[in-house]
Structure formats: C-alpha cells, structure tokens
Amino acid sequence: MKAIVLTEFGGPEVLRAQEIPVPECGPGDILIRIHAAGVNRADLLERQGLYPPPDPRPEFQIPGLECAGVVVQVGQRVTRFREGDRVMALVSGGAYAEYVACPQDNAWLIPEELSDIEAAGIPEAFLTAYDALFDKAQLTMGQRVLIHAGAGGVGSAAIQLAHRAGLHVVTTVGSSKKVPRVLDFGAERAINYRERDFVEDVRAWSHGAGVDAVLDFIGQDYLSRNLASLKTGGVLVIIGTLSGGDASINLREVLSRRLNIRGTVLRSRPDYDKMHLIQEFQERTMAFFATGQLRAVIDKTFPLEQAGLAHQYMVTNQNVGKIILTVS
C-alpha cells in the first residue's frame, strides 16, 4: 500500500509516500480502506519527533489519528462490523495511508448523510472537544467557557458542542476574517488575540466573574492569563502546548481561588478508555450530525501525496476548521 512513512524527522519535506505492506488485521480488528484522513496539530509535532506513537511502537511510523473509509476485512472476534461498512475511526497512528487496522471498538458507522471527507474530520477533533468540555471540565447548561483557537478543528468542534449544550462561549481567533465564522458556530463573543487582551475582554463579557472553564491549546504563553480568566473554582483544561510545555505558576493563586488544572490527550489512552468515550459520544451526539445540527467544518483538502503541503498550510493558521487528506 501507499503510505506517508516517517524515516526521519524535520520539516514538511520529510513527508514522502512510499510502498509498504498492508497492515495485518488482528482477531479483534477491522482493516479499513481509507478514503480520507484528518490532519491535526499533533501530526505536525510527530513529524518533528516531538510526539512519538505509544508502545508498542509500530514497524512503520505513519502519522494520522483519524480517518474514514470502508471495512475490507474483519478479525475473527469482530462482531460489530462486516465488510463493506462505511466507518470513521480514531487511531493511534497510521491514517496517512491507504489502509489502517484498528480495534473494532475505536470505529463507528458513518451516517449516510455524511461524505467520507466530512466523517474524517470528526473523530479526533470532536472526541477531544467532547472530552474536554464534559469530562474534564464537567460543564453544564448556563456555564461560561473560553475556547482558544476557535477557528481550528478542535476549536470549531468545541464551540458547536458547547452551544448545543446551552453553554455561553467566548473564543479567541487570530484574524478579523475568522470572527464571523466562529460566531456562526455558536460563540457569543470572538476576540482577535492579535489586537486585544483576551483577559480584559473575558472579564467584561462575564461581568467581572470570569469563566467556569478554559480550553487551551497554547500552553506556556497563556498559562497565567488563562488562570486570570477563570472564576473561583474554575477549570483550566490543557489540550495542547503550542507555545511550549514549561511554565511557572503562582500556586498561591491556585490555592486561594481553588482553581483546577487538568490535561487531556487521546492518543496514549488505553483502548478501553477510548471505547467508553466513543460510545458516550455516539449515544449523545451522532444523531445531530445526521440532521446537520453538528458538522465537521472542512476548510481544504489535499491528496495524500501532498501531505507536506497540507502541513505547510496548517502552519500558516489560515484554515477555519479541518484540513483533510484524500486517498484515491
């Protein structure tokens, strides 16, 4: 099969397609012929050698954490799928390829109303957002949340999920052109962080109270300002560390204001953890994709062979929503 294999780490130019064997389908696995795969910030880190795959390490290191396609083989213990089923899947790697094998519990059926490209933009982005909002932050109707990078894949998913749950959403974006888009997703206020101090705007928007939770992808550079944006007892959920992972913190502020700091990542979780998250997500939200009340926001597609160009495009931060690789 054709796959983007990392034989070295570096810039987008290291993403080159080569021919390797089709992965084996284990007893509890399904083998998926991939039609589309989502591009995520984590893929950029992996390309640079900063986000290794979990153990046991695969023979071929192939980026890609989410995909959509057709089941072409099922393991002998598989009961949930059959050959020919259209599925989307959350994988620990390997989606930048023509085929991937994954445990049956990490995949679910694609509603007939969705294309493969739309479906490929759902697993990593929406599961990350759902987990951050409702498991880590435990938000409920009427509460306030600050979602950073609201125009990104996870950000656009989080805004939609929060809006549907009756949460009040303020978000940050990097350009004025993105403001109307994120308001359309369900945010009540959008702050261009290049022009305004989001702490001041969040305080004004929340009438001085602060927000119940912050979903953050930036890390180091935003830590103190994220804590300042929280109300007493609020929760900071760290999803990424784009500006770096080392930061100092005022522990007295954490103690006196009873703040909570939680981290979340999907890739390194045990399969049974992913299974429970996927099941809950399916039961509570998948029906809304079929009706169009939730949607994967697709910005641009690239052929698999142009994965390097897709990474270059993501680095520019021009995208609103997901970047998808298509596999012919």
N, C-alpha and C positions, 0 to 999 in steps of 0.2 A: 504494500500500500504506500501511498504518498503521505508524508508527514513532515512537520517542521521539527527537526531534532536539534537540541542544543548540544553541540560538540565543543563549544567554547562560550564564554560569557562576554558581553560587551554591548555595543550599540545595536540599533535595529538591523544593521547589515549582517549580523550573525544568524538571523532567522532565514534559513535556507531549507528548501524542500529536498528530501531525499527518499529513496525507496527502502523500506524496512519490512519485516514480516508482519502480517496481520496479527494482532494480539490474540492469545488463547482465551477461550470462553470457559471460565470455571463452572463448577456444578451449580452455584447459586447466582451466576452472572448472566447477563444478556450482552450480546455483541451488537453494537449499533453501527449502521452505515450512516455516517454523519453527513448532513446536508448543510448545516450552519453551526457556527460556534461563536460565542460571545468573547469579546476582548475586554479584559479587566486590568485595573492598575496593578494588581498582583502579578499579572503576566509580565509587565514591564520590569518589576523587581526581580522576578525569576530569571528573566533574560540577562540581568546584570549580576546574577549569582547571589542575590540578597534574599531569596525566598525559595529555599530548597524544598523538593517534594518530601512528604512524610515517609518514614520507614514502613515497609521495606522498599528501598529505592528501586525504581524500575530499571530495566536494562537500557531503555532509551528514554532520555528526559525530554518529554514533549510538553510544552505549555498548554494551557487551556483548561478552564474549570467548569464550563457549561456548554451544552450542545443540544441539538435537536436533530432527529433523523428517524430511521426505520430499523426495527429489530430484524436482524438477518439470521440470528442463531440464539437458542436458549439453552442454558445448562440443564442438566437432568433434574435438579431440585427446584427449578423455576416454576412457579405456579401462577404468577400474576400477568405474564405476557406470553405472546405467541409471535411467531414470525409474521412480519407484515404490519405489526402495530407501529403507529407513529408515536414517538416518545420524546420527551425532553429529559435531561439528566444533569445532576450535579456530580461532577467527578473530581478526583484529587489531582488530576493532570491528564494530558493525553488528548484533549479535544481539538488541537490544531492538527488534525489528521483525517484520513478517510474513514477510519474505523476506530472505535474505542470499546473496551469491555468494562462493565461496571456492575456492582451488585444490583440485583433487581429492585431492592428497596430504595435505591438512590435515583430511581427514574419514575416518571408517571406519564400517563397518556396526554397527548396534545388535544385540546378541544378542536373539533373540526372547523370551528370558525377562525382559527389561527393558522398563519403560514409557519413554515419551519423557521424563517428568519425572525418572526415575532417571538416564537417559542424559545429560540436560542437566547433571547435577551431576558428571559425570566429567571432561571434557577439561581444563579449566584447573586444577582442584584436584588431580587425580591426576597429571597430567603435571608440574606444578610440584613436587609432593611426590616423585615418582619421580626427577626430575632432581636435586633437592637431595640426596636420600639416596644415590643410586647413581652419579651422575656427578660432582657437585661434592664430596661428602664421601667417595665411594668406600668406603662401609661394607660390611662383610662379616659373616657369621654370628658371633654371640657378642660383637660390639662393643656399646658403650653409646651411646645418643643421647638428648639433651634436646630435646624438641619443644615449643616455646612455643605458646600458643593452641590447645591440643589439642582443644578443642570446636568450633573453626571448620571451614570447608570443607576448607582445605588441611591443617590440623592433624589432623582426623579421618582424612583420606586417608593422611597420612604415618604415623600410628600403625598403621593397618592394614597398610600396605606393609612397615613395619619389622618388625612382629610376624611377618608371613608369612615374612620373610627370616631369621628367627632372631635378630633384634637385641633387646637389652634396652632398654626405653623408659621414660623418666621424662618427665612432661609438666606444664605449668602450665595452670591454669584460673582463672577469675575468680569462681567461686562454689562453695559446697559441693554444690549440686544437680548440678553438672556432673561431680563426681568419679566417681560410679558409672558414668556414661555412657562416659567416656574409658577407664576400667578395662575396660569391656566391649569397647572397640575393640581392646584388646591392650596397653595401658600397664601396667607393673608398679607404678608409683607415680604419684600425681597430687598436685600441690602447689597449694593455693589461694594465689596470689601476694598476695592482699589480707590474708592472715593470717600468712604465713610467708616467711622469706628463702629463696628458692629455691637460692641458692648453698650455704647450710648444709645444706639437705636433700639436694641433689645430692651433696655431699661425703660425707654419711653413707650415702646409698644406694649409692654407688660404693666404699665402704670407704676413703675418702680419696684415691682415684685420680683422680677426675674422669671426665668423659665423653669419648668419642672425637670426638663432633661435637655441635654445637648448631645447630638450625634456628630462625632468629629472624625475626619479623615486626615487632618493635618498634623496633629501631634505636638511636637516640641514648641513651635512658634505660637500656638494658640492656647497652650495649657492654662496660663494664668488668666487670660481673657475669657476662656470657657468657664472657669470657676467663678469669675466675677459676674458672669451672665446668669448663673444658677440662683434660684431661690434657696432659702434654708431647707436642707433635706433633699436637695435636688441630686440628679444623677448625671454624671458625665460618662457617656459610652464611647470608648475609643475603638474605631473601626479600622483606622489606618494611621500611618506616621509618615506622611509625605515629606514633611519638613525635617524629620529626624526623630529618633526614639529616645534621646537623652534630654531630660528636662528637670529643673529643680522645682520644688513645690513647697508652699507655705503650709506646713502641717497644722499649725495653729488655726489657720482659716478652715481647713478641713474639719478639725475637731469642733471649733466653736459654732460653725454653721451646719454641722452634721452632714457633710457632703459625702457622696458615694462616687467612686471611680471604678468602672468596670470595663473590661476588654472583651472583644469577641472576634473570633475568626472561625471560618467553616472548614478550611482545608484539612487541618490537623485533627479534627474531631473523629472519634470512633464512628464506624458506620452506623451503629445503633442510635447514636445521638442524632446523626443526620436523618435517619429513618423517622424518628419521632418528630423532628422539626418539619420534615416534608409532609408527613401525614397530617399534622395540625394545620399547616399552610394550605394543603389541598382542601381539607374539610371547611376551612373558614373563608378562603379567598378565591379559589379557582373558578367558581361559578361567575365571579364578577369579570373575569377575562372573556368568557363566552358572550357576555352581554355588552362588553365594551366599557363597563364602568371602571375597570382597571386595564391598563395597557402597557406593554413594553414599548418605550419610546425609542425608536430606531433613528439614528442620525445618518449613518453612512455604512455601506457595505464594501468589502474588498474581497477579491478572490484569495483563497488560501495561500497561493504562491506570493501574494503581495502582503504577507503578514508584517513585514518590515515597514511598509508604507502605512499600514494601519497603526503601528506603534508610533511612528513619527507623527501621525495626525493626532493621536491621543495626547502626546506630549505638548502640542500647541494649545490644548484646552479650548479648542473651538467647538467641540461637539456638545450637542444638547441631547442627552440620552445615550443609547448604546451604539457601539461600533461592532459590526458583525463580520465575520469571515464566512464566505460561502464556499462550499466544497462541491465541485462538479463530479 
